Amino acid sequence: MPILPRSIRRPRVGLWALGPVVAATILCLTATLLSAQPAAVVPQRVDTGVKSGADPVLEHCLVSLVEEAKVPAREAGVLMELLVREGDSVSRGDLIARMDDSQPQFEKRKASAEHEQALAKADSDVDVRFAVASELVAAAEFEKAQAANDKLPGSVTRVELDRLELTERKSELQIEQAELERRMTSLAADAKEVEVDAADSAIQRRTITAPLDGVVVQVFPHRGEWMQPGDPLARVIRTDRLRVEGYVDSTRWNPDMVRDRPVTVSVRFADSRTESFQGRIVFTSPLVDSGGDYRVWAEVENRRVPDSTQWLLRAGQSATMEIHASQPQLAPVTK
């Protein structure tokens, strides 16, 4: 018989009355069952980052452009006029440059003259009225000959009657032909109108305008240079609204906590003053980078330096952005 531990050989209860072997077996089974019970689940606190009065503050955010455009030449030709220079403010549709448009101007004048000629011919119904009158005369001759032959058979030969009937039929067909030619002339006038529009479009394509409201920051060619389609003429950037990009800790702030929320952007300037700008989150990235952050950006309203045409906020500056996550979401931005 195996030697039992001292604690088992000296029990304090009457379990050993069943016998040493049975008691030892019961104790072993009890220990096994107790060791198999699952450990008690201790609730874990998940820090969502939402604290009373705490909003995410993003440091070292980058100010960048919302919209910019390199205005291209759309047709080949000589640059006749360049009406802007660096630093000029422009509005959408303002004239920036003009290419040589002498050739399309000539083509437009020619197409306009041909269009007016075709319209005048299409408006005239002389041929139709002449064909109708001819048909009436031919019908009258045939009826007169037919009536005379009915009164006095043989007075008009069959060949003559057939000729007069054919003449009447020919006059009827001439009416249809005149109407068809008039419709064809009207269609030719429409075609000439398209040529006028094409020439006018060629002129407009040689007139370069600003595609957006902003400031000209770069002018590429000089007046008198030959331009190819696609060559840049000027670079225009939007300055009244800018983008501020930063990164949010995904372990503390879910995207729905910052999406479409208002923001306050603070920028420190060279004279040690700090200016604040208001805006809103317009984009939250669906991707999380290797550091556990995801990218967001806001669009903020810029403003001018007092008593100046210059803008305070500029692309390339570093900023601090506070996202007001505790405030309600704003309406989604629509294009």
C-alpha positions in Angstrom: 0.0 0.0 0.0 1.4 3.5 -0.9 2.4 5.8 1.9 0.0 8.7 2.1 1.0 12.3 3.0 0.9 13.3 6.6 -2.0 15.7 6.0 -4.0 12.8 4.6 -3.0 10.3 7.2 -4.3 12.6 9.9 -7.7 13.7 8.7 -9.9 15.9 10.9 -13.2 14.5 9.4 -14.7 11.1 9.3 -13.9 10.6 5.6 -11.3 8.0 6.6 -14.0 5.8 8.0 -14.6 4.6 4.5 -11.1 3.3 4.3 -7.8 4.8 3.3 -7.9 3.8 -0.3 -11.5 5.1 -0.9 -10.8 8.4 1.0 -7.6 9.0 -1.0 -9.4 8.4 -4.3 -12.2 10.8 -3.4 -9.7 13.5 -2.4 -7.8 13.0 -5.7 -11.0 13.4 -7.8 -12.0 16.5 -5.8 -8.6 18.1 -6.5 -8.9 17.3 -10.2 -12.4 18.8 -10.5 -11.3 21.9 -8.7 -8.3 22.4 -11.0 -10.5 22.0 -14.1 -12.9 24.9 -13.2 -12.3 28.0 -15.4 -10.7 31.0 -13.9 -13.0 33.8 -12.9 -13.4 36.4 -15.6 -12.2 39.8 -14.5 -13.9 42.7 -16.4 -11.3 44.7 -18.3 -11.7 48.5 -18.7 -11.5 49.6 -22.3 -10.2 53.1 -22.7 -12.1 54.6 -25.7 -10.4 58.0 -25.3 -13.7 59.7 -24.6 -13.3 61.7 -21.4 -15.3 64.4 -20.0 -14.2 67.6 -21.8 -11.4 65.8 -23.7 -11.1 66.3 -27.5 -8.3 65.1 -29.7 -5.6 67.6 -30.3 -3.3 66.9 -33.2 0.1 68.4 -33.2 2.4 69.1 -36.2 -0.4 69.1 -38.7 0.4 70.2 -42.3 -1.4 73.0 -44.1 -1.9 72.2 -47.8 -3.9 73.3 -50.8 -7.5 72.3 -51.4 -7.5 73.2 -55.0 -4.9 74.3 -57.6 -4.6 74.2 -61.4 -1.8 74.5 -64.0 -3.7 76.3 -66.7 -2.6 74.8 -70.1 -2.6 76.0 -73.7 -5.3 74.2 -75.5 -4.2 74.9 -79.1 -0.9 75.3 -80.8 0.1 78.9 -81.7 1.9 82.0 -80.7 1.2 83.5 -77.3 -0.1 87.0 -78.3 -1.1 88.3 -74.8 -0.1 87.4 -71.2 -2.3 89.4 -68.9 -1.2 88.2 -65.4 1.9 88.0 -63.3 2.9 86.3 -60.1 0.9 87.5 -57.1 -2.1 88.6 -59.1 -5.5 87.6 -57.7 -7.9 86.2 -60.3 -11.5 85.2 -60.3 -13.0 82.2 -62.2 -13.4 83.2 -65.8 -10.9 86.1 -65.8 -8.8 86.4 -69.0 -5.2 85.2 -68.4 -3.8 84.9 -71.9 -4.7 85.0 -75.6 -3.3 82.9 -78.4 -3.1 83.9 -82.1 -6.6 83.3 -83.4 -6.4 84.9 -86.8 -6.9 81.7 -88.7 -10.1 80.6 -86.9 -11.4 84.2 -87.2 -11.1 83.9 -91.0 -12.8 80.5 -91.0 -15.7 81.9 -88.9 -16.2 84.8 -91.3 -16.3 82.4 -94.3 -18.7 79.9 -92.5 -21.0 82.8 -91.4 -21.3 84.1 -95.0 -22.1 80.6 -96.3 -24.6 80.0 -93.6 -26.4 83.3 -94.4 -26.4 82.3 -98.1 -27.9 78.9 -97.3 -30.5 80.4 -95.1 -31.6 82.8 -97.8 -31.9 80.0 -100.3 -33.8 77.8 -97.9 -36.3 80.6 -97.1 -37.1 81.1 -100.8 -40.1 79.1 -102.2 -39.8 80.4 -105.8 -39.0 77.0 -107.2 -41.9 75.4 -105.4 -44.4 78.1 -106.6 -43.1 77.8 -110.2 -43.5 74.0 -110.1 -47.1 74.4 -108.8 -48.0 76.9 -111.6 -46.5 74.6 -114.2 -48.5 71.7 -113.0 -51.7 73.7 -113.2 -51.0 74.7 -116.8 -50.2 71.1 -117.8 -53.3 69.8 -116.1 -55.5 72.4 -117.9 -53.9 71.5 -121.4 -54.6 67.8 -120.8 -58.2 68.4 -119.6 -58.9 70.7 -122.7 -57.5 68.1 -125.1 -59.4 65.3 -123.4 -62.7 67.3 -123.5 -62.2 68.1 -127.3 -61.5 64.4 -128.0 -64.7 63.4 -126.1 -66.8 65.8 -128.2 -65.2 64.8 -131.5 -63.4 61.5 -131.3 -60.2 61.4 -133.2 -59.7 65.2 -133.1 -56.7 64.7 -130.8 -54.5 61.7 -131.4 -53.8 59.2 -128.7 -50.1 60.1 -128.8 -50.9 63.7 -128.1 -53.1 62.8 -125.2 -50.4 60.6 -123.7 -47.8 63.4 -124.1 -50.1 65.9 -122.4 -50.8 63.5 -119.5 -47.1 62.8 -119.1 -46.4 66.6 -119.0 -48.9 66.9 -116.2 -47.4 64.1 -114.2 -43.9 65.6 -114.7 -45.1 68.9 -113.3 -46.5 67.1 -110.2 -43.1 65.4 -109.7 -41.3 68.8 -110.1 -43.3 70.1 -107.2 -42.0 67.2 -105.0 -38.5 67.8 -106.3 -38.7 71.6 -105.5 -39.9 70.8 -102.0 -37.1 68.3 -101.5 -34.4 70.7 -102.7 -35.8 73.3 -100.3 -35.5 70.9 -97.4 -31.9 69.9 -98.5 -31.0 73.6 -98.6 -32.3 74.0 -95.0 -30.2 71.1 -93.9 -27.2 72.7 -95.6 -27.8 75.9 -93.7 -27.8 73.9 -90.4 -24.4 72.3 -91.5 -23.0 75.8 -92.1 -24.2 76.9 -88.7 -22.2 74.0 -87.2 -19.2 75.3 -89.0 -19.7 78.7 -87.6 -19.9 77.2 -84.1 -16.8 75.1 -84.7 -14.9 78.2 -85.8 -16.2 80.1 -82.7 -15.1 77.2 -80.5 -11.6 77.4 -82.0 -11.4 81.1 -81.2 -12.6 80.4 -77.6 -10.0 77.6 -77.2 -7.3 80.3 -77.9 -8.7 82.5 -75.1 -7.3 81.3 -71.8 -9.3 82.0 -68.6 -8.8 81.3 -64.9 -10.4 78.0 -63.9 -10.9 79.0 -60.2 -10.8 81.9 -57.7 -7.3 82.3 -56.4 -3.8 83.7 -56.8 -1.3 83.3 -59.7 1.9 81.9 -58.1 3.8 81.0 -61.3 3.8 82.1 -64.9 5.7 79.9 -67.3 6.0 81.4 -70.8 6.7 84.9 -72.2 4.7 86.7 -74.8 5.6 85.8 -78.3 6.6 82.2 -77.5 5.2 79.2 -79.5 2.9 77.1 -77.4 1.9 73.5 -77.9 -1.4 72.0 -76.6 -0.9 71.1 -72.9 2.0 73.5 -72.3 1.4 75.2 -68.9 0.8 78.9 -69.0 0.2 79.7 -65.3 -0.3 78.0 -61.9 -3.3 79.2 -59.9 -4.0 78.2 -56.3 -7.0 78.6 -54.1 -6.2 80.7 -51.0 -9.6 81.4 -49.4 -9.9 77.8 -48.2 -7.1 75.5 -47.2 -6.6 71.9 -46.0 -5.1 70.8 -42.7 -3.9 67.2 -42.4 -3.1 65.3 -39.3 -3.1 61.8 -37.7 -5.5 60.4 -35.1 -4.6 57.6 -32.6 -6.9 54.7 -33.7 -6.6 53.1 -30.2 -8.3 56.1 -28.6 -10.5 57.6 -31.3 -12.7 55.7 -33.7 -13.4 57.4 -37.1 -17.0 58.0 -36.3 -15.9 60.0 -33.3 -14.2 62.6 -35.5 -16.0 62.4 -38.8 -17.8 65.6 -39.9 -16.9 67.3 -36.6 -16.0 71.1 -36.3 -12.3 71.9 -35.7 -10.2 74.8 -34.5 -6.8 75.2 -36.1 -4.1 77.2 -34.4 -1.0 78.5 -36.2 2.0 80.3 -34.6 3.5 83.1 -36.7 7.0 84.7 -36.7 6.0 87.5 -34.4 5.0 85.0 -31.7 1.3 85.6 -32.1 -1.1 82.7 -32.6 -4.1 82.9 -34.9 -7.1 80.5 -34.9 -9.1 79.3 -37.8 -12.4 77.5 -37.9 -13.2 74.5 -40.1 -14.5 71.0 -40.2 -13.3 67.4 -40.8 -14.1 66.4 -44.4 -12.1 63.2 -44.7 -11.2 60.2 -42.5 -8.9 57.6 -44.0 -10.1 54.0 -44.0 -6.5 52.9 -43.6 -4.5 52.6 -40.4 -0.7 53.0 -40.8 1.9 50.8 -39.0 2.0 53.2 -36.1 -1.6 52.8 -35.3 -2.8 56.2 -36.6 -5.1 57.1 -39.4 -5.1 60.2 -41.5 -7.7 62.9 -41.4 -8.0 66.3 -42.9 -10.1 69.4 -42.4 -11.0 72.3 -44.6 -10.7 75.7 -42.9 -11.7 79.2 -43.9 -8.7 81.5 -44.5 -8.7 85.2 -43.9 -6.6 88.2 -45.1 -4.1 90.1 -43.1 -5.7 93.3 -41.9 -5.3 96.2 -44.3 -3.7 93.9 -46.9 -4.4 91.6 -49.8 -2.2 88.9 -48.4 -3.7 85.8 -46.7 -2.8 84.7 -43.2 -2.8 80.9 -43.6 -0.4 79.5 -46.2 0.3 76.1 -47.6 3.3 74.4 -46.0 2.8 75.8 -42.5 2.6 73.6 -39.4 -0.5 73.8 -37.3 -2.2 72.4 -34.3 -5.7 71.1 -34.8 -8.3 70.4 -32.1 -11.2 68.3 -33.2 -14.4 69.0 -31.3 -15.5 65.4 -31.0 -17.9 66.2 -28.2 -20.0 68.4 -30.5 -22.6 67.0 -32.9 -21.7 66.0 -36.4 -22.2 68.5 -39.1 -24.1 67.8 -42.3 -21.9 65.8 -44.8 -20.1 67.8 -47.4 -21.6 67.6 -50.9 -19.9 68.4 -54.2 
